């Protein structure tokens, strides 16, 4: 009887192992594509640069729209800012690396940009509510790393209407609305509405703000962001 039970248990475990192997063999690229560890080389580079994080500095933390902002320091002079953009990342990636990148510094403020990769990816299939949820997790994580009594502010740059991602704009616009509504009732967390300024009066996309890929901002696009963010800083920072 015991031999039969052992044989049955062995067959069951073998079946589970085979099923798991099959699943992994079908989806390895997708699993790897959305693993936070794919950004490890960029994170290590940021960690090295954080040695020079400025006193009372403002940390810009987010995806490639932050990473590619090469004129960031010049645009915000004399305010000390630090670029900690990486990826293509998504909001959960920012939460995953928050302790490593924010745990040893004490920024005056953190400016976040992420969300369009989250909502555009067909593999992730995030909804607007999921995006709000992930943003709230990130905010909670950042606050947990902040010294007691700190008046640090968190700013969220609205998800931008990119011409190359028109198909996801409805979800992005909804996520923006949810995040904006939540920030109104959340202490020291602020929503920066850049998105509405990146649309024409008829609601069409302003292609002239983007480079040829229709996703990343050109100089004119970053000038619009800078002007809008500075207004928010003047009011809330």
C-alpha positions in Angstrom: 0.0 0.0 0.0 2.8 2.4 0.9 4.6 1.6 -2.3 1.5 2.5 -4.3 1.2 5.8 -2.4 4.8 6.6 -3.0 4.5 5.8 -6.7 1.3 8.0 -6.9 3.1 10.9 -5.1 6.1 10.6 -7.4 3.9 10.7 -10.5 2.0 13.7 -9.2 5.2 15.6 -8.4 6.6 14.7 -11.8 3.5 16.0 -13.5 3.6 19.3 -11.6 7.3 19.7 -12.5 6.6 18.9 -16.2 3.7 21.4 -16.2 5.9 24.2 -14.6 8.7 23.5 -17.1 6.2 23.7 -20.0 4.8 27.1 -18.8 8.3 28.5 -18.3 9.4 27.3 -21.8 6.4 29.0 -23.4 6.7 32.4 -21.6 10.4 32.9 -20.7 10.8 36.0 -22.8 7.7 37.7 -21.3 8.8 36.7 -17.8 12.3 38.1 -18.3 11.0 41.2 -20.1 9.0 42.4 -17.1 11.4 41.3 -14.3 12.8 44.3 -12.4 16.3 42.7 -12.5 16.6 43.5 -16.2 17.5 47.1 -15.1 20.3 46.0 -12.8 23.2 47.5 -14.8 21.4 50.9 -14.9 20.6 50.7 -11.2 24.2 50.1 -10.3 25.2 53.1 -12.4 22.7 55.3 -10.6 23.9 54.0 -7.2 27.5 55.1 -8.0 26.3 58.6 -9.0 24.2 58.9 -5.8 27.4 59.6 -3.9 27.1 63.1 -5.4 23.4 63.6 -4.6 23.1 67.3 -3.8 22.0 68.6 -0.4 18.2 69.4 -0.4 18.2 67.9 -3.9 15.1 67.0 -5.9 15.2 63.4 -7.3 13.6 62.8 -10.7 12.7 59.1 -10.6 11.0 57.3 -13.5 11.2 55.7 -16.9 13.0 56.7 -20.1 11.3 60.1 -20.4 13.3 60.9 -17.3 16.4 59.0 -18.3 16.6 60.8 -21.6 16.2 64.2 -20.0 19.8 65.2 -20.6 19.2 68.9 -20.0 17.5 68.3 -16.6 20.2 70.0 -14.4 20.4 73.0 -16.7 16.6 73.4 -17.0 16.1 73.6 -13.3 19.1 75.8 -12.2 19.6 76.9 -9.5 17.4 74.2 -8.0 19.6 71.1 -7.4 18.2 68.1 -9.2 19.3 64.5 -9.8 18.3 62.3 -12.7 17.5 58.7 -11.5 15.6 57.6 -14.6 16.0 54.1 -15.9 14.4 51.9 -18.5 11.6 51.6 -20.0 10.6 50.9 -16.4 7.1 50.4 -14.9 5.7 51.6 -11.6 6.4 48.3 -9.8 10.1 48.6 -10.9 10.3 51.9 -9.1 8.9 50.3 -5.9 11.3 47.4 -6.3 14.4 49.6 -6.4 13.2 52.4 -4.1 15.1 51.2 -1.1 18.4 51.0 -2.9 18.0 54.4 -4.6 16.3 56.4 -1.9 17.2 54.6 1.3 20.6 56.4 1.7 19.6 59.9 0.5 17.1 62.5 1.9 15.7 64.4 -1.1 13.7 67.5 -0.7 11.2 66.1 -3.2 10.8 63.1 -5.5 9.3 63.7 -9.0 7.9 60.5 -10.5 7.2 59.7 -14.1 5.9 56.3 -15.1 2.7 54.6 -16.3 2.7 54.7 -20.0 4.8 51.5 -20.3 2.5 49.9 -17.7 -0.7 50.6 -19.6 0.7 50.1 -23.2 2.1 46.6 -22.6 -0.3 43.9 -23.8 1.6 41.3 -21.6 1.0 43.2 -18.4 -2.6 44.1 -19.2 -2.8 46.7 -16.4 -5.9 48.8 -16.0 -6.2 52.4 -14.9 -7.1 51.2 -11.4 -4.1 48.9 -11.4 -1.9 51.9 -12.2 -3.4 53.9 -9.3 -2.8 50.9 -7.0 0.8 50.6 -8.1 1.4 54.3 -7.7 0.0 54.2 -4.2 2.3 51.3 -3.3 5.2 53.4 -4.6 4.2 56.4 -2.5 3.9 54.2 0.6 7.3 52.7 -0.1 8.9 56.2 -0.5 7.3 57.5 2.6 8.5 54.5 4.6 12.1 55.4 3.6 11.7 59.0 4.7 12.9 60.1 8.2 10.3 60.9 10.8 9.2 64.5 10.7 10.3 65.0 7.1 8.3 67.4 4.9 9.5 65.7 1.7 7.1 66.2 -1.2 6.2 63.7 -3.9 5.1 64.9 -7.4 3.6 62.8 -10.2 4.0 63.9 -13.8 0.9 62.9 -15.6 1.1 60.1 -18.2 1.8 61.8 -21.5 -0.3 61.4 -24.7 2.3 59.9 -27.0 1.4 59.8 -30.7 2.8 56.2 -31.0 0.6 55.0 -28.2 -2.8 56.5 -29.2 -4.4 53.1 -28.7 -3.8 53.2 -25.0 -4.6 56.9 -24.4 -8.1 56.2 -23.1 -6.6 54.0 -20.3 -3.8 56.5 -19.6 -6.2 59.4 -19.4 -8.4 57.5 -16.9 -5.3 56.6 -14.8 -4.3 60.2 -14.8 -7.8 61.2 -13.5 -7.7 58.5 -10.8 -4.2 59.6 -9.6 -5.1 63.3 -9.7 -8.2 62.6 -7.6 -6.2 60.6 -5.1 -3.5 63.2 -4.7 -6.0 65.9 -3.8 -6.7 64.1 -0.5 -3.1 62.9 0.2 -0.8 65.0 2.2 2.5 66.1 0.4 1.6 64.2 -2.8 0.9 66.4 -5.9 -0.3 65.8 -9.4 1.4 67.8 -12.2 -0.9 68.1 -15.3 1.5 68.2 -18.2 -0.8 65.9 -20.3 -3.6 68.4 -21.1 -1.0 70.9 -22.4 0.3 68.2 -24.8 -3.0 68.1 -26.7 -4.5 70.5 -29.2 -7.8 72.2 -28.5 -9.6 69.5 -30.5 -8.0 66.7 -28.4 -5.5 65.6 -31.0 -1.9 64.8 -30.2 0.8 67.5 -30.5 3.3 65.6 -32.7 5.7 68.6 -32.6 6.6 67.8 -29.0 8.1 64.4 -29.8 11.1 62.9 -31.6 10.6 60.7 -34.6 9.6 57.6 -32.6 6.4 59.5 -31.4 7.1 58.4 -27.8 10.0 60.4 -26.4 10.1 64.1 -26.0 12.2 66.5 -28.0 13.6 69.8 -26.7 10.2 71.5 -27.2 8.5 68.8 -25.2 10.9 69.1 -22.3 10.6 72.8 -22.3 6.8 72.4 -21.9 7.4 69.9 -19.0 10.0 72.2 -17.4 7.6 75.2 -17.4 4.7 73.2 -16.0 6.7 71.5 -13.3 8.3 74.8 -12.2 4.8 76.2 -11.7 3.9 73.3 -9.5 7.1 73.6 -7.6 6.5 77.3 -7.0 3.1 76.5 -5.6 3.9 73.3 -3.5 7.6 72.8 -3.0 
